[in-house]
């Protein structure tokens, strides 16, 4: 493949295309949401402490709130194109905590707290939560109005480009909008890749770029050709992203370094470090303890409904593969009839279609084994609440790979030694990505992604997404 290629096919005039989106108005919308969060935090804090809004309070808000907005702008959060959800969450939380620490340090040094020490903590706690909610809400509305994102050109229209375009179109909040593609393969000219037309050779993109952002998607190119392509694209576009030939390797744990004039990438195995394991276990235990106390009335109510609905025990202990291949009892509220396994074997032997569905998904969408209460519990994942006690016992984590059945070990193959190096989770990457509509192989791929790319921020993002998925009952049965 070369940069120069045969005569390009005719292009649409720029006037026939949608107007170029700019980051300024989109960033201003998100900044306005943050200003509203600051004002709301001041009003709520004043109401809770029964204080009138004073001039000193307004001045403190203007100074520290202004610094917070400037810091967020420096972090690139206005509008924040191309940030993964966990990266955006990390910047949001750490940036806010840094401002809180700065304000408290200044207040301690001058002995002037406005309104008070507890007032400052409450004010910023409200900002931390409300600003994130407003950001998601406003961005979702911008996406719905097709007014969020930076248009990008895709250089290279092969299999990698197909995957990237599909992801960006599925998750428009990422902020990158593929609008045109180029490739030196003449057979691809005029074709459409996931809604994006391949308009001509790469040289066309270099001579008359239609966007400010290019995504170079030719990971299999030879080193000399890749260098020439990168330099050519880099000279023609203000923003250039490159997809390297690092498939199957961690991507959330990469960190760039320079060794003189040589670029290198550090690949961190976060979940294998003792510090990360201790941190994850402490957070699991504290969160599990808090949830067990908070949800105790709900747990008692569910137990009563199960006893009234059908005969049998309230809890079901299912053997599952745990960390280091140890088998443990995974606790769930019973959602099936007591003779469920006998019913399953009978149904699968009599119905080949059901047998194929079960072998593919390891679940049945219309499952007659499920009780009336069990259907409701499964829809909103309430049957998994007793797994909180597995967390306290050290068998499971709040977030992790799915807890695999003992009989599934042969299907895991060599992957079992990899996935079983960590504790399984009540929720995980596959639950918020596909839930029960994912195949067994797709779940293994998502579990691999989670383990190789783990950070505390990925865990927090999965927990936040789990709330929305569970409330909608999406993909559950």
N, C-alpha and C positions, 0 to 999 in steps of 0.2 A: 504494500500500500504506500502511495506517495502523496505528498501534499499537492502536487500538480496532477491534474487529471483531465479527461476529455471535456468538451464543451458543456457548460452547465445548462440545465433546463431553465426555461423562463421563470422569473420570480414575480411574486405579487408586489405591486407598488406599496410603499409604506402607508399611503393614505387609505389603502384597502384593509389594513390591519387594525386591530384594536389600538387605541392610543397607549403610548408608553407609560407605564406606571412609575411613579417616583416614590422614594422612601420618605420624603418630608411630610406630606399630609398623613400618611399612615403612621409615622412615628409620632406626629402631633396628637393623633387620636389616642394612642396608647399613653402618651405623656399626660393627656387630660385625665385619663382614668386614674393615674397615680396621684395627680393633684386632688382629685375628688376623694381618694382614699385618705390622704393627709387631712383634708378638711373634716371628713367623717370621723376620723380617729380623734381629732381635737374636740369635736362636739360630744362624742360618746364618753370620752374621758372626763370632760367637764361635768356631764350629767351624772356619771357614776360617783364622782367625788363631791357633787353638790356645789361646784364652784362656778362662778361667772367667768366667761372668757376674758382674761386680762390682756393688757397691752404687752406685758412681758411674755405671756404665753404665745401670743401671735408672733412676737419677734423671734422667740425660740423656734417656733414652727417654720417661720420664713427662712431662718438661717440654716437649721439642720435639715429641714425638708428640702430646701434648695440644694444643699450639698448632696443629699440623697439622690435627687433627680440628676444632678451633674454626674455623679458617680455611675448611675445606671446608663446615662448616655455614653459615658466612656466605656462601659462594659459592652456597648453595642446592642442594648435592649430596645432601642427606638430606631427601627422597628424589630430588629432581632432576626433577620433572615438567616436561614440555614442552621439554626440552633436545634440540637436534639432536645426533646422534652426534659431529659435529666440534666443536660448542660444548662438550659435556661433556668430550671429550678435551683440548681446549685448557685448560679450567679445571683438569682433573686434573694435566696436565703442568706448567703455569705455576705453579699453587699449590704443588706439591711442590718445584719448583726454587726458589721464593721462600723456602720454609722451609729448604732446604739452604743457600742463600746466607746466610740469617740465622744459622744455627747455625755455619757456618764463620767468619763475621765475628765472632761472639761468641767463638769459640774462639781466633781469631787475636789478638783484643784482650786476652784473659786468659791466652793461652798454655796453655790447658787443653783438650786434645783427648781425648774419650772415645768410643771406645777409642783412635782415632788419626785422622789426616787421611784416610788411605786407608780406614780402617774406617768413617768417617762417609759417605764417598762410596759405598762398597759397600752399607752399610745402607740408604741412601735409594734406591739403584738397585734393590735388591730390593723395597723398598716400592712404588716407582713401577710395577713390572711386576706384582707379586703382587696388590696392592690392586685394580688394574684388572681382572685376571682374576677375582678373587673377586667384585668388583662385578657383572661381567657374569653370572657363574654364579649368584649369589644372586638377582639380579633376574630371570633367566630362570626360576628355580624359583618365585619369587613370581608371575610371569606365568602359569606353568603351573597354579598353584593358584588363579588368578583373584583374587589378593590384592595386586595392584599397580595403582596408578593412581588418579586423582581423577575422579569422575563429573562430566560436563559436560552442559550443556543447549545445543542448537544453535538459535540464533535465526535463522530463515530456512531454508527447506528446498528451495531451488532447486538448480541444477546445481553451484554452488560447494560447497554443503553436501554434496552427493553425493560429490564428489571428496575433500573433507576427511574425511568419515566413513570412506570406503574406505581412505584412507591410515592413519588412526588405528587402525582395526581390523586392518589388515595388519601394522602395527608397534606392538604393544601396549607395548613397552618405552619408547615415547615418554611413556607415563604419563597420557594423557588418554583417558577412556572415555566416548564418547557414549552416553547412555542415553535421551534424549528430545529431540524436535524440535518447534518451533513455527513457524507461518507463517500470515499473514492471508489466504492463498488458500484458500478453503473447499474447493476441489476436492482439495486435498492432505490435508485432515483425515482421519485414519484410515488413510492410506497408510503404507507402510514404505519408508524410504530406507536401503538397505544395512544392514538389520537394526535400524534405529532408527525407532520409530513417531512420526509427526507427530500430536500429541494435540490441538492446538487453536491458537487465535490467539496472537499475541505477548503480548497483555494478560494471558493466563493465566499466562505465565511471570513477568510482573512482579508479579502479585497473590499467587501461591502458588509461589514458586521451589522446585524439587525438588532443586536442587544448589547448591553454593557457587560454581561456575565456569560462566560463560556464554561462548559463542563466537558473536559476531555475524557472520553470514555473509550479508550483503546488500550486496555491493560495488557493485552498480549503482544503489543508492538515490540520489536527488537530495540535494544538500548540506543543504538545510533539514531534510528527512526524516531523513537520516543523523544529523545533530546531535541531533535529538529522540530518535531511537532509542538513540544512544549514551548520552545523559544518563539516559534512563529505565532502560536495562539496567544501567548503572554504579551507579545508586542502589539496585538490587535485589539485586545479586550482589557478594560480596566480591572475586571475581576475574573480570575481563572482558577477553576478547581480541577484537580487531576485525580482520576481513579487509578491507584497503583495496582500492580498484579500481586495482591496480598489476600486473595480469597481464602476463606476458611480460617483466617487469623483474627485475633481480637482487634476490634476497631475502636471501641470506647476507651481502651486502656493504652492507646498510643500516645507518645509524647515525643515531639521533634527535638533533636539536639544538633549542634554543629560541632564538628571536630575539625577545626581549621576551616578549610573551604569544602569539606565533605559533610553532607547531610546524613544523619542517622536517625533511626526510630527506636525508641525504648518501648518494649512491650511488657507491661506489668501484669503479673498474675495475682490480682488483688486478693482473691479468695484463698490463696495458699499461704499468705502471710499471717503470722501469729497475731499481729496487731489487728488485722481485719477480722479474723475469726473471733477474737475476744470482743471486739466492738459489736459485731453482729449478734453474738450470743447475749451480751448484756442488754442490748436494745430489744432483742426478742423477749427476754425474760421480763423486763420492765413493762413492755407493751402488753404481753400476755397476762401479767398479773393485773394490770389496770383494767383490761377488757373483761377478765373473768369476774372481777368485782362489779364492774359496771353492768354487765349483761346477765348477772345472776337471776334477776326476776324474769327476764325473757327466757332463759334456759329452763327455769321451772315451769313456765307456761307451756313451752313446747313439749316438755316431758309429759305434762298432763294431757295435752291434746293427742299425743301418740298413744297413750294408754287407753284413752276413750275411743280411738278410731279403730284399732285392730289389736288382736291378741299378740303377745310377744314382749320381749324386753324393750326398754326405751333406747338403750345404746346398742350399737353394733360395732364389734371390734374386728376390723379387717386386717389380716396380716399384710404388711407392706415392706418393701426393701428400703432400709435406712442407710445412714452413713456407714461407710466401711463394710457394706454388704450385711449389716446386722438387720435381722427381721424384727419388726416391732408391731404392736397392735395399734392401728390407726383408728381412733374413736370417731364415730359419727352417730347422729341421731338415726334411728332405724326409719327408713323411708320405703321399705318393701315389706311384703308379706313374709311371714316367718319361714315359709317353704319356698323362698324365691329361687334358690339354686336348682331345686327339682323342677320348678316351672321353666326355668331357663333351658335346661337340657332338653326338656320335652319340646319346647317351641323351636329350638334350633335344629333339632333332628327332623322336625316335620316341615319346616319352611326354609328352603335354600336361600331365599331373598333376605330373610331375617338373619340367617347365618352369615351371609356376605356382609351385611351392614354391621353386625357385631364384630366380625373379624377386622373390618376396616377402622371402625371408630371405637370399638370396645364399649359401646353403649347402644341402646335402642331408643329411637325417638318416641315411638309409641309403645311403651313398655307396660304390659298388663301386670307385671310384678309390683309396680309402684302403688302404694296406698293413696287415698284421697289427701290426707295430710302430707304424705311424702311428696306428692306432686308439687304442692305449694312450697315445701321446704327446699326441694331441689331447684325450683325456678329461681328462688332468691338466695340459693346457696346457704340457707340456714341449717341444713343438715350437717354442715362441716364445722359448726361452731364448737362442738366438743373437742376439736383438734387443738383448741387453746390449751387444754390440759396436756396434750402431747408436747406443746412448746415448753410448758413449765417443767416437764419431765426430761427435756433435752432431746426428744426424738425428732422434733420438727422445728422449722423456722417459720416466721410470718411470711417470708417470701423465699421461694426456692424452686427447684425442679418439681415436677409432679411426683407424688408418691407412687411408684410403680408397684404393680401386683407381683407377687412372688412368681406366679406362672409366666410373667412377661420377661423374666430374666433371659431366657433363651432368645427372645426377639431383640433384646438390647445388644447381644453379642459383645464385641470388644468395647462398645460404648458404655457398658455397665461399670467398668473400672473408672471411667471418667466421670459419669454422672453421679456415682455413689461416693464421690470424695467429699460431697457436701450434704447437709441435711435437706430433705424435701420440704416443700413449703405448703402452707394452706392456700396461698395464691402464688401466681408466678407469671412469667412472661407469656406463656402460652394461654393462660386463662384470660388475659386481657387482650390478646391478639386474635384468638380464634375460638377459644373455649371448645365445646364439643363438636364443632364443625371441622376441626382439624383432624387430619389423619395421624396415625401413630408415628409415622416417619417425620411428619411436619412438627409434631410435638417434641420429638427428639432433637430436631434442628433448633427449635426455639429454646429448649433447655440448654443446649450447647452454647447458644449465643449468650444466654443469661450467665452461665458459669464463667465463660471466658471474658465477659465484659462487665463483671459485677463492680458496682460502686454503691455506697450508701444512698446516693441520689437516684440510682436506678431502682433500688428497693422502694424509696419514698414515692417515686413516680408510679410504680406498679401499684402500690397501695392506694394512691389517689385515683388511679384509673379503675381499680377494682370496685371502689364505691359506686362509680357511675355504671359499670357493667352489671353489678349485682342489682342495683335499683331498677335498671331497665329489664332485668331478667334476660339479657342478651345471650343467645347461644347456649342457654342452660336447659337440660332436661334429664 
